Amino acid sequence: MTAVVDPAPTRPVVAGRPRRELHPGAWWLWALGLAAGASFTLNPFLLLLMVAVAALVVAACRGDAPWALSFRYYLYFGLLIVVMRVVFRVLLGGGSAPDDPVLLHLPEIPLPEVARGVQLLGDVTLNEVLVGLYDGMRLAALVICIGAANSLANPKRLLASAPPALYEVGAALVVAVSVFPQLAESVRRVNRARKLRGDASRGTGAMHRIVIPVLEDALDRSMTLAAGMDARGYGRSGTASPRDRFVTGVLMLVGLFGLSVGTYGYLDGTAPRILSYPMLGLGLVFAVLALRSAGRRVQRTRYRPVRWRAAEYLTAGSGLAVAVGLKVLSTEQVAVIYPDVPGWPPLSVLSLVVVAVAILPVFVAPQAPSAHDQVGEDA
């Protein structure tokens, strides 16, 4: 008698709700909101919490596509940024007060008169190291948040979701933001091929065996992408009358002017209020009108467009809530957002809650499709 083995259990599919991926625009809004929140603070604990939240969301929501496997390289790059920022602060000090605690005594290298105000080496104080560490952590958090968007958002879906007026520019942007994930995938494939051939060399001696195949693979992919884009009509000039082009140009200039003035008024606390939110709203309205006017001359179709649903709105809103919340706390809780050095950076329950809101995509985002399923969808 032969035993009957039950097949492996599979996840049931609810009727009417097939598995799908989140809209790439929602991931980018979430990541940009988290990055904007990181730019509003120098508290190392809040910055570490943001990086931890981004890493947790990526680990829970990413698939196994090539662009989803590059997040750890952004973490390495962020760590390199922190180290370099601290090293440069040590090498080019000179901003410390006489009563700052000294960590290390280094000989000061004299510089010519043209470099007055710049100190090379000298006493390394605790304040200089902490300031460099906090600045480096903020910049690293920005890079890691953008890396999270690159690891979560499908660049092909992002290009398909771009407005018609920005389709050509969007193609260039998608190619630019997907270069690093593609290079990371090339490095993984080259290392796997080396191991299969029995090449176990490491360090600088193996660099030329990795760099050259990676660059060759990147060049081949670029040529293939350029040929495919050329075959699909990228770079074509649209048909529009001179009057339509003039109207579109005027709307775009007015929109850019409003957005520029509104951004300045928003960032400058001493500027009149009318130069912040009213000008931002006015610039946004004219920018949308300009995009709609420019998009009328672009004719293209969309295959299986990704719709915005509750998960998209919740994901994007959670990231934007971090930016808005930390911006408000930067005026209400200055000691928490910008801690003094030296000293233990303070924290508040409200600041932790604001940052923790960004973890919402773990609970609302659908499961990312596998690479095999993604190929089937794009075919």
C-alpha positions as CSV (number, residue, x, y, z in Angstrom):
1,M,0.0,0.0,0.0
2,T,1.4,3.3,-1.0
3,A,0.9,6.3,1.4
4,V,-0.9,9.3,0.0
5,V,0.9,12.5,0.8
6,D,-1.2,15.6,1.0
7,P,0.1,18.5,-1.1
8,A,1.7,21.4,0.5
9,P,-0.8,23.8,1.9
10,T,-1.3,26.9,-0.1
11,R,-2.6,30.3,1.0
12,P,-6.2,30.7,0.1
13,V,-7.1,33.4,-2.3
14,V,-10.2,35.4,-1.4
15,A,-12.6,35.8,-4.3
16,G,-12.6,39.3,-5.8
17,R,-9.4,40.3,-3.9
18,P,-6.4,38.9,-5.9
19,R,-2.9,39.4,-4.6
20,R,-1.4,42.6,-5.9
21,E,1.4,45.0,-5.1
22,L,1.2,48.4,-3.6
23,H,1.2,51.5,-5.9
24,P,4.8,52.6,-6.3
25,G,3.8,56.2,-5.7
26,A,2.6,55.3,-2.2
27,W,5.9,53.8,-1.4
28,W,7.8,56.9,-2.6
29,L,5.5,59.3,-0.7
30,W,6.0,57.1,2.5
31,A,9.8,57.1,2.0
32,L,10.0,60.8,1.2
33,G,7.9,61.7,4.2
34,L,10.2,59.6,6.4
35,A,13.2,61.3,4.9
36,A,11.7,64.7,5.4
37,G,11.1,63.8,9.0
38,A,14.7,62.8,9.4
39,S,15.8,66.2,8.0
40,F,14.0,68.0,10.8
41,T,15.8,66.4,13.7
42,L,19.3,65.7,15.0
43,N,18.2,63.3,17.8
44,P,20.2,60.1,17.3
45,F,17.6,57.9,18.9
46,L,14.9,59.2,16.6
47,L,17.1,58.8,13.6
48,L,17.9,55.2,14.6
49,L,14.3,54.5,15.2
50,M,13.5,55.8,11.6
51,V,16.2,53.5,10.2
52,A,14.8,50.6,12.2
53,V,11.3,51.3,11.0
54,A,12.4,51.5,7.4
55,A,14.3,48.3,7.7
56,L,11.4,46.5,9.3
57,V,9.0,47.7,6.6
58,V,11.4,46.6,3.8
59,A,11.9,43.2,5.4
60,A,8.2,42.7,5.8
61,C,6.9,44.1,2.5
62,R,9.6,43.6,-0.2
63,G,9.5,40.8,-2.8
64,D,12.4,38.9,-4.4
65,A,12.7,41.1,-7.5
66,P,16.2,42.5,-8.3
67,W,15.4,46.0,-7.1
68,A,14.2,44.6,-3.7
69,L,17.5,43.0,-2.8
70,S,19.6,46.2,-2.6
71,F,18.5,47.6,0.8
72,R,21.4,46.2,2.7
73,Y,23.8,48.1,0.4
74,Y,22.1,51.3,1.4
75,L,22.7,50.4,5.0
76,Y,26.4,49.9,4.3
77,F,26.5,53.2,2.5
78,G,24.8,54.9,5.4
79,L,27.3,53.5,7.8
80,L,30.1,54.8,5.5
81,I,28.5,58.3,5.5
82,V,28.5,58.4,9.3
83,V,32.2,57.3,9.6
84,M,33.3,59.8,6.9
85,R,31.4,62.6,8.5
86,V,33.0,61.9,11.9
87,V,36.5,61.6,10.3
88,F,36.1,64.9,8.4
89,R,34.9,66.6,11.6
90,V,38.1,65.3,13.3
91,L,40.4,66.3,10.5
92,L,38.8,69.8,10.0
93,G,37.9,70.8,13.5
94,G,38.3,74.3,14.9
95,G,34.7,74.9,16.0
96,S,35.1,73.9,19.6
97,A,35.0,76.1,22.7
98,P,38.0,76.2,25.1
99,D,36.0,74.5,27.8
100,D,34.9,71.5,25.7
101,P,36.1,68.1,27.0
102,V,39.1,66.9,24.9
103,L,39.1,63.2,23.8
104,L,42.3,63.1,21.9
105,H,45.3,65.4,21.5
106,L,46.6,65.5,17.9
107,P,49.3,67.7,16.5
108,E,47.9,70.7,14.6
109,I,49.2,71.1,11.1
110,P,49.8,74.7,10.2
111,L,48.1,76.0,7.0
112,P,48.9,79.0,4.8
113,E,47.2,82.4,5.2
114,V,44.7,81.7,2.5
115,A,43.2,78.9,4.6
116,R,42.5,81.2,7.6
117,G,39.7,79.8,9.8
118,V,40.4,76.2,8.8
119,Q,42.1,74.0,11.4
120,L,43.7,70.7,10.3
121,L,43.9,68.2,13.2
122,G,44.5,69.6,16.6
123,D,42.6,68.6,19.8
124,V,39.6,66.4,19.2
125,T,36.8,67.3,21.5
126,L,33.7,65.4,22.5
127,N,31.4,68.1,21.1
128,E,33.0,67.9,17.6
129,V,32.7,64.1,17.5
130,L,29.0,64.2,18.6
131,V,28.1,67.0,16.1
132,G,29.7,65.0,13.3
133,L,28.0,61.9,14.4
134,Y,24.6,63.5,14.5
135,D,25.0,65.2,11.2
136,G,26.2,61.9,9.6
137,M,23.3,60.0,11.1
138,R,20.8,62.4,9.6
139,L,22.3,62.2,6.2
140,A,22.6,58.4,6.4
141,A,18.9,58.3,7.4
142,L,18.0,60.3,4.3
143,V,19.9,57.9,2.1
144,I,18.4,54.8,3.8
145,C,14.9,56.1,3.4
146,I,15.4,56.6,-0.3
147,G,16.9,53.2,-0.5
148,A,13.8,51.8,1.1
149,A,11.7,53.3,-1.6
150,N,14.0,51.8,-4.2
151,S,13.6,48.4,-2.6
152,L,9.9,48.5,-2.3
153,A,8.6,50.4,-5.4
154,N,8.5,48.6,-8.7
155,P,10.3,50.9,-11.2
156,K,8.3,49.6,-14.1
157,R,5.0,50.3,-12.4
158,L,6.3,53.7,-11.4
159,L,7.0,54.5,-15.0
160,A,3.6,53.3,-16.1
161,S,1.9,55.4,-13.3
162,A,3.7,58.6,-14.3
163,P,1.5,61.4,-15.7
164,P,1.6,61.7,-19.5
165,A,3.4,65.1,-19.4
166,L,6.2,63.6,-17.3
167,Y,6.4,60.3,-19.1
168,E,9.7,61.0,-21.0
169,V,11.3,62.6,-17.9
170,G,9.9,59.8,-15.8
171,A,11.6,57.2,-18.0
172,A,15.0,58.9,-17.3
173,L,14.3,59.1,-13.6
174,V,13.2,55.5,-13.4
175,V,16.4,54.4,-15.2
176,A,18.4,56.6,-12.8
177,V,16.9,55.3,-9.5
178,S,17.1,51.7,-10.7
179,V,20.8,51.8,-11.5
180,F,21.9,51.0,-8.0
181,P,19.5,48.0,-7.4
182,Q,20.6,46.6,-10.8
183,L,24.2,46.9,-9.9
184,A,23.6,45.2,-6.6
185,E,21.9,42.3,-8.5
186,S,24.9,42.2,-10.9
187,V,27.3,41.9,-8.0
188,R,25.3,39.1,-6.5
189,R,25.2,37.2,-9.8
190,V,28.9,37.7,-10.4
191,N,29.8,36.5,-6.9
192,R,27.6,33.4,-7.4
193,A,29.3,32.6,-10.7
194,R,32.7,33.0,-9.1
195,K,31.8,30.6,-6.3
196,L,30.5,28.1,-8.8
197,R,33.8,28.2,-10.6
198,G,35.7,27.6,-7.4
199,D,37.2,31.1,-7.1
200,A,37.3,31.8,-3.4
201,S,39.6,34.9,-3.5
202,R,38.7,37.9,-1.4
203,G,39.8,41.4,-0.7
204,T,41.4,43.8,-3.2
205,G,42.8,40.9,-5.2
206,A,39.3,39.9,-6.2
207,M,38.1,43.4,-7.1
208,H,39.1,43.2,-10.8
209,R,37.3,39.9,-11.1
210,I,34.1,41.5,-9.9
211,V,34.2,45.1,-11.2
212,I,34.9,44.3,-14.8
213,P,32.0,41.7,-15.2
214,V,29.7,44.0,-13.3
215,L,30.5,47.0,-15.5
216,E,30.1,44.8,-18.6
217,D,26.7,43.6,-17.4
218,A,25.6,47.1,-16.7
219,L,26.6,48.2,-20.2
220,D,24.8,45.3,-21.8
221,R,21.6,46.2,-19.8
222,S,21.9,49.8,-20.7
223,M,22.2,49.0,-24.4
224,T,19.2,46.6,-24.2
225,L,17.1,49.2,-22.4
226,A,18.1,51.9,-24.9
227,A,17.2,49.7,-27.8
228,G,13.8,48.8,-26.3
229,M,13.0,52.4,-25.5
230,D,13.9,53.5,-29.0
231,A,11.7,50.7,-30.5
232,R,8.8,52.0,-28.4
233,G,9.1,55.6,-29.5
234,Y,10.7,57.2,-26.6
235,G,12.0,60.7,-27.3
236,R,9.4,61.5,-29.9
237,S,8.2,65.1,-30.2
238,G,4.5,65.7,-29.6
239,T,2.1,67.6,-31.8
240,A,0.9,70.9,-30.3
241,S,0.1,74.3,-31.6
242,P,2.3,77.3,-30.6
243,R,-0.6,78.7,-28.6
244,D,-0.9,75.5,-26.6
245,R,2.8,75.5,-25.9
246,F,2.7,79.1,-24.8
247,V,-0.2,78.4,-22.4
248,T,1.6,75.3,-21.0
249,G,4.8,77.3,-20.5
250,V,3.1,80.1,-18.7
251,L,1.3,77.8,-16.4
252,M,4.5,75.9,-15.6
253,L,6.4,79.1,-14.9
254,V,3.7,80.4,-12.6
255,G,3.5,77.0,-10.8
256,L,7.3,76.9,-10.3
257,F,7.3,80.4,-9.0
258,G,4.5,79.7,-6.5
259,L,6.2,76.5,-5.3
260,S,9.6,78.2,-5.0
261,V,8.2,81.1,-3.0
262,G,6.0,78.8,-0.9
263,T,8.9,76.6,-0.1
264,Y,11.0,79.5,1.0
265,G,8.2,80.9,3.2
266,Y,7.7,77.4,4.7
267,L,11.4,77.0,5.6
268,D,11.9,80.6,6.8
269,G,10.1,81.1,10.1
270,T,10.5,84.9,9.8
271,A,8.7,85.1,6.4
272,P,5.1,86.3,6.3
273,R,2.5,83.5,6.4
274,I,1.1,84.5,3.1
275,L,4.3,83.3,1.5
276,S,4.1,79.8,2.8
277,Y,0.9,77.7,2.6
278,P,-1.1,80.1,0.3
279,M,1.8,80.3,-2.2
280,L,2.4,76.5,-2.0
281,G,-1.3,75.9,-2.8
282,L,-1.3,78.4,-5.6
283,G,1.9,76.9,-7.1
284,L,0.5,73.4,-6.8
285,V,-2.7,74.3,-8.6
286,F,-0.9,75.9,-11.5
287,A,1.6,73.0,-11.7
288,V,-1.3,70.5,-12.0
289,L,-2.9,72.7,-14.7
290,A,0.4,72.8,-16.6
291,L,0.8,69.0,-16.4
292,R,-2.7,68.4,-17.6
293,S,-2.2,70.9,-20.5
294,A,1.1,69.3,-21.5
295,G,-0.3,65.8,-21.2
296,R,-3.0,66.4,-23.8
297,R,-0.4,66.0,-26.6
298,V,0.9,62.7,-25.3
299,Q,-1.1,59.7,-26.4
300,R,-0.3,56.5,-24.7
301,T,-2.1,53.5,-23.1
302,R,-1.8,51.9,-19.7
303,Y,-1.9,48.1,-19.2
304,R,-3.4,47.0,-15.9
305,P,-3.1,50.4,-14.1
306,V,-2.5,50.1,-10.4
307,R,-5.4,51.9,-8.5
308,W,-5.1,53.8,-5.3
309,R,-7.0,52.1,-2.5
310,A,-7.1,52.3,1.3
311,A,-3.7,50.6,1.7
312,E,-2.1,53.2,-0.6
313,Y,-3.6,56.2,1.2
314,L,-2.7,54.7,4.6
315,T,0.9,54.0,3.6
316,A,1.5,57.4,2.1
317,G,-0.3,59.1,4.9
318,S,1.9,57.4,7.6
319,G,5.1,58.7,6.0
320,L,3.7,62.2,5.5
321,A,2.5,62.2,9.1
322,V,6.1,61.6,10.3
323,A,7.2,64.7,8.3
324,V,4.4,66.9,9.6
325,G,4.7,65.7,13.2
326,L,8.4,66.2,13.5
327,K,8.1,69.6,11.8
328,V,5.6,70.6,14.5
329,L,7.7,69.2,17.3
330,S,10.7,71.1,16.0
331,T,9.0,74.3,17.3
332,E,7.2,72.7,20.3
333,Q,9.9,70.4,21.7
334,V,13.2,72.0,20.5
335,A,15.3,70.2,23.2
336,V,14.1,66.8,21.9
337,I,14.4,67.4,18.2
338,Y,17.7,69.3,18.5
339,P,19.5,68.0,21.6
340,D,22.4,69.8,23.1
341,V,26.0,68.4,23.1
342,P,27.4,67.0,25.2
343,G,24.6,65.3,27.1
344,W,22.1,62.4,26.9
345,P,19.6,63.2,24.1
346,P,16.2,63.5,25.6
347,L,13.1,61.8,24.3
348,S,9.4,62.2,24.6
349,V,6.5,59.8,24.2
350,L,5.0,62.0,21.5
351,S,8.1,62.0,19.4
352,L,8.4,58.2,19.6
353,V,4.7,57.8,18.6
354,V,5.1,60.2,15.6
355,V,8.0,58.1,14.2
356,A,6.4,54.8,15.0
357,V,3.4,55.8,12.8
358,A,5.6,54.9,9.8
359,I,5.4,51.2,10.6
360,L,1.8,51.1,9.5
361,P,2.6,49.6,6.0
362,V,3.6,46.4,7.7
363,F,-0.1,45.8,8.6
364,V,-1.9,47.3,5.6
365,A,0.3,46.7,2.6
366,P,-0.4,43.6,0.5
367,Q,2.1,40.9,0.0
368,A,4.6,41.7,-2.7
369,P,4.5,39.3,-5.7
370,S,7.5,37.1,-6.3
371,A,9.8,37.5,-9.2
372,H,8.1,34.7,-11.2
373,D,4.7,36.3,-10.7
374,Q,6.1,39.7,-11.6
375,V,7.4,38.4,-14.9
376,G,4.0,37.0,-15.6
377,E,2.3,40.3,-14.8
378,D,4.7,42.4,-17.0
379,A,4.5,40.0,-19.9
